[in-house]
């Protein structure tokens, strides 16, 4: 995953509760059933990404 400087013509754009997400059309399969949350804990804080039992930081 990386941040791009600009939006490409074939990028997908989704807005959820006022937050816009933009991703490459080639990863659409991986975006299904995806949950993104912002969590704070004793270890720190940040975005958590979950999909069908898998997670990453």
Secondary structure, DSSP 8 states (H G I E B T S, - for coil): ----SS--TTEEEEEETTEEEEEEGGGHHHHTTEEEEEEEETTEEEEEEEETTEEE-
